[in-house]
Amino acid sequence: MPRVSRDHLAARRQQILDGARACFTRFGYEGATVRRLEESTALSRGAIFHHYRDKDALFLALAEQDAERMADVVAAQGLVQVMRELLAHPDGDERSWLGTRLEVSRRLRTDPEFQERWRARSAALAAATRARLERQAAAGAVRDDVPVPVLARFLDLVLEGLVSHLAQGLPVDELDAVLDLVEGAVRRQDTASTGRRTGRSSNSSAGASTSSTVTSPSTLASCPQGSAK
């Protein structure tokens, strides 16, 4: 297939996914009717379902893409960075993972078939979080008195709590500071003390470190696990 055709195909599929993300975020899975998907993607149902067999296949492709994007962020910057990006778009717009994440959580509780299909997709996110934490542990950046699997589960639970908080439309004013606290809880304590002695800022939302010898909170928050730093 000529390169132009491949690029056009990829662009069209991404157009559909971006429009579907906005639609699922606004109306939920059940409320995302074919007509609404057409309006959101600016494409006909024929064009949409030429690329995706049905609405279920479309949603699964979208959820898988978002999980892969989250895993990439976790591998590079940690799970806490995923949480910070959720905070950047608390209304769950088309740039956010929030709407898709909420629908995935709901379907995992109510749809055994989806649960089975999703299990393989979600494994990459958990693996990324754990791998990041293990690298940070080997570098002496995270606390060594708690096993990596426990740290990973802790971060995953914080992520779920954040998603629930945002889904309820609760205030987000202090959540950056809360995520700083989460990062501090994961960091190795002597590292945190060194950071205080060197005058490092307690606010790591920018992901910057003021010490060349100390790992910054954001780096730690970049631990593996969907969003574990």
DAPESUL-V55293 format. One record per residue. RES is the residue in one letter. PSI is psi in degrees with one decimal (999 if undefined). D_LAST is the distance of its C-alpha to the last C-alpha in Angstrom with 1 decimal. Layout:
res=RES psi=PSI d_last=D_LAST
res=RES psi=PSI d_last=D_LAST
This chain:
res=M psi=131.3 d_last=41.1
res=P psi=151.0 d_last=41.3
res=R psi=-40.6 d_last=38.1
res=V psi=-40.5 d_last=39.0
res=S psi=-40.7 d_last=39.2
res=R psi=-43.3 d_last=35.9
res=D psi=-40.8 d_last=34.3
res=H psi=-41.7 d_last=36.2
res=L psi=-44.5 d_last=35.2
res=A psi=-40.4 d_last=31.5
res=A psi=-39.9 d_last=31.9
res=R psi=-41.9 d_last=33.8
res=R psi=-39.0 d_last=31.3
res=Q psi=-36.0 d_last=28.5
res=Q psi=-41.8 d_last=30.9
res=I psi=-45.0 d_last=31.3
res=L psi=-41.6 d_last=27.6
res=D psi=-43.2 d_last=26.9
res=G psi=-38.6 d_last=30.0
res=A psi=-37.4 d_last=29.1
res=R psi=-45.9 d_last=25.6
res=A psi=-39.8 d_last=27.4
res=C psi=-46.9 d_last=30.1
res=F psi=-35.9 d_last=27.9
res=T psi=-42.3 d_last=25.9
res=R psi=-40.8 d_last=29.1
res=F psi=-8.1 d_last=31.3
res=G psi=171.4 d_last=29.2
res=Y psi=-48.6 d_last=30.1
res=E psi=-36.4 d_last=33.5
res=G psi=-10.8 d_last=34.4
res=A psi=77.6 d_last=33.5
res=T psi=166.5 d_last=37.1
res=V psi=-41.0 d_last=38.4
res=R psi=-43.2 d_last=40.1
res=R psi=-36.0 d_last=36.9
res=L psi=-39.0 d_last=35.1
res=E psi=-45.4 d_last=38.0
res=E psi=-39.6 d_last=37.8
res=S psi=-33.7 d_last=34.0
res=T psi=-14.3 d_last=34.2
res=A psi=32.6 d_last=37.7
res=L psi=159.1 d_last=38.8
res=S psi=162.1 d_last=41.3
res=R psi=-32.9 d_last=40.5
res=G psi=-41.9 d_last=42.2
res=A psi=-39.6 d_last=39.8
res=I psi=-50.0 d_last=36.7
res=F psi=2.0 d_last=37.9
res=H psi=-32.2 d_last=39.1
res=H psi=-28.9 d_last=35.5
res=Y psi=130.5 d_last=34.2
res=R psi=-43.2 d_last=36.5
res=D psi=-177.3 d_last=35.9
res=K psi=-37.1 d_last=33.6
res=D psi=-43.4 d_last=31.7
res=A psi=-36.6 d_last=31.1
res=L psi=-46.3 d_last=30.1
res=F psi=-40.8 d_last=27.5
res=L psi=-39.9 d_last=26.1
res=A psi=-40.6 d_last=25.9
res=L psi=-46.2 d_last=24.1
res=A psi=-37.9 d_last=21.6
res=E psi=-42.7 d_last=21.1
res=Q psi=-43.4 d_last=20.6
res=D psi=-38.3 d_last=18.0
res=A psi=-39.0 d_last=16.1
res=E psi=-40.7 d_last=16.4
res=R psi=-42.6 d_last=15.3
res=M psi=-40.8 d_last=12.1
res=A psi=-38.2 d_last=11.6
res=D psi=-42.0 d_last=12.4
res=V psi=-42.1 d_last=9.9
res=V psi=-45.8 d_last=7.1
res=A psi=-36.5 d_last=9.1
res=A psi=-37.0 d_last=9.6
res=Q psi=-12.3 d_last=6.8
res=G psi=162.6 d_last=3.7
res=L psi=-33.2 d_last=4.5
res=V psi=-31.4 d_last=4.9
res=Q psi=-35.7 d_last=7.0
res=V psi=-42.6 d_last=8.8
res=M psi=-40.3 d_last=9.6
res=R psi=-35.4 d_last=10.9
res=E psi=-33.2 d_last=12.9
res=L psi=-40.8 d_last=14.3
res=L psi=-29.9 d_last=15.3
res=A psi=-22.9 d_last=17.0
res=H psi=66.3 d_last=19.3
res=P psi=-17.4 d_last=19.9
res=D psi=-1.2 d_last=23.2
res=G psi=44.1 d_last=21.9
res=D psi=-171.9 d_last=24.0
res=E psi=-12.0 d_last=24.3
res=R psi=-7.0 d_last=21.3
res=S psi=153.2 d_last=19.0
res=W psi=-5.9 d_last=17.5
res=L psi=-50.6 d_last=18.6
res=G psi=-45.3 d_last=22.1
res=T psi=-42.7 d_last=21.4
res=R psi=-41.2 d_last=18.7
res=L psi=-42.9 d_last=21.3
res=E psi=-37.1 d_last=24.0
res=V psi=-46.5 d_last=22.2
res=S psi=-43.0 d_last=21.6
res=R psi=-44.8 d_last=25.3
res=R psi=-28.7 d_last=26.6
res=L psi=-29.0 d_last=24.8
res=R psi=-26.0 d_last=26.7
res=T psi=-9.3 d_last=30.0
res=D psi=94.8 d_last=30.4
res=P psi=-36.5 d_last=30.5
res=E psi=-44.4 d_last=31.2
res=F psi=-40.1 d_last=28.2
res=Q psi=-43.5 d_last=26.1
res=E psi=-42.8 d_last=27.4
res=R psi=-31.4 d_last=26.9
res=W psi=-24.7 d_last=23.3
res=R psi=-45.2 d_last=22.2
res=A psi=-37.6 d_last=22.3
res=R psi=-38.3 d_last=20.5
res=S psi=-15.0 d_last=17.5
res=A psi=-34.6 d_last=17.2
res=A psi=-37.9 d_last=15.6
res=L psi=-46.1 d_last=12.6
res=A psi=-39.2 d_last=12.2
res=A psi=-39.2 d_last=13.0
res=A psi=-42.0 d_last=10.5
res=T psi=-47.4 d_last=7.5
res=R psi=-40.8 d_last=9.6
res=A psi=-41.7 d_last=10.7
res=R psi=-44.3 d_last=7.6
res=L psi=-40.4 d_last=7.1
res=E psi=-38.9 d_last=10.9
res=R psi=-42.6 d_last=11.0
res=Q psi=-35.5 d_last=9.1
res=A psi=-41.7 d_last=11.3
res=A psi=-29.9 d_last=14.3
res=A psi=-2.3 d_last=13.8
res=G psi=21.8 d_last=13.8
res=A psi=-22.9 d_last=10.7
res=V psi=159.2 d_last=9.4
res=R psi=141.6 d_last=12.2
res=D psi=4.6 d_last=14.8
res=D psi=0.4 d_last=16.7
res=V psi=129.6 d_last=14.7
res=P psi=147.1 d_last=14.6
res=V psi=-43.3 d_last=11.6
res=P psi=-33.1 d_last=13.0
res=V psi=-41.6 d_last=13.0
res=L psi=-41.6 d_last=9.5
res=A psi=-43.2 d_last=8.7
res=R psi=-38.4 d_last=11.6
res=F psi=-49.0 d_last=10.6
res=L psi=-38.0 d_last=7.6
res=D psi=-40.1 d_last=10.1
res=L psi=-36.7 d_last=12.8
res=V psi=-42.4 d_last=11.2
res=L psi=-46.1 d_last=10.9
res=E psi=-39.6 d_last=14.5
res=G psi=-38.6 d_last=15.7
res=L psi=-43.5 d_last=14.6
res=V psi=-44.5 d_last=16.4
res=S psi=-42.5 d_last=19.4
res=H psi=-47.6 d_last=19.5
res=L psi=-36.8 d_last=19.7
res=A psi=-29.9 d_last=22.2
res=Q psi=-2.5 d_last=24.4
res=G psi=26.2 d_last=24.5
res=L psi=161.2 d_last=23.7
res=P psi=145.3 d_last=23.1
res=V psi=4.4 d_last=19.8
res=D psi=-40.4 d_last=21.0
res=E psi=6.3 d_last=18.8
res=L psi=-28.0 d_last=15.6
res=D psi=-42.1 d_last=14.0
res=A psi=-35.6 d_last=14.8
res=V psi=-42.2 d_last=13.6
res=L psi=-32.6 d_last=10.0
res=D psi=-40.9 d_last=10.6
res=L psi=-41.0 d_last=11.8
res=V psi=-45.2 d_last=8.9
res=E psi=-41.8 d_last=6.9
res=G psi=-33.1 d_last=10.2
res=A psi=-26.5 d_last=10.6
res=V psi=-30.3 d_last=7.9
res=R psi=150.6 d_last=9.2
res=R psi=132.6 d_last=12.5
res=Q psi=-36.3 d_last=15.2
res=D psi=-28.3 d_last=17.5
res=T psi=-42.0 d_last=15.0
res=A psi=-39.5 d_last=14.6
res=S psi=-41.7 d_last=18.4
res=T psi=-39.0 d_last=18.9
res=G psi=-39.2 d_last=16.9
res=R psi=-38.8 d_last=19.3
res=R psi=-30.6 d_last=22.3
res=T psi=1.2 d_last=21.6
res=G psi=24.1 d_last=21.4
res=R psi=142.0 d_last=17.9
res=S psi=142.9 d_last=17.5
res=S psi=-14.1 d_last=15.6
res=N psi=108.1 d_last=14.6
res=S psi=13.9 d_last=11.6
res=S psi=-27.2 d_last=12.0
res=A psi=-12.0 d_last=13.7
res=G psi=21.0 d_last=11.1
res=A psi=145.6 d_last=14.0
res=S psi=138.8 d_last=14.7
res=T psi=2.1 d_last=18.2
res=S psi=132.9 d_last=18.4
res=S psi=-12.2 d_last=18.8
res=T psi=-3.4 d_last=18.3
res=V psi=134.9 d_last=15.2
res=T psi=133.8 d_last=11.6
res=S psi=158.2 d_last=10.5
res=P psi=-40.7 d_last=8.0
res=S psi=-36.2 d_last=6.9
res=T psi=-40.4 d_last=6.6
res=L psi=-38.2 d_last=4.6
res=A psi=-12.1 d_last=2.2
res=S psi=21.3 d_last=3.3
res=C psi=162.5 d_last=3.4
res=P psi=133.0 d_last=6.4
res=Q psi=79.5 d_last=7.7
res=G psi=-47.7 d_last=9.0
res=S psi=21.4 d_last=6.2
res=A psi=128.5 d_last=3.7
res=K psi=999 d_last=0.0
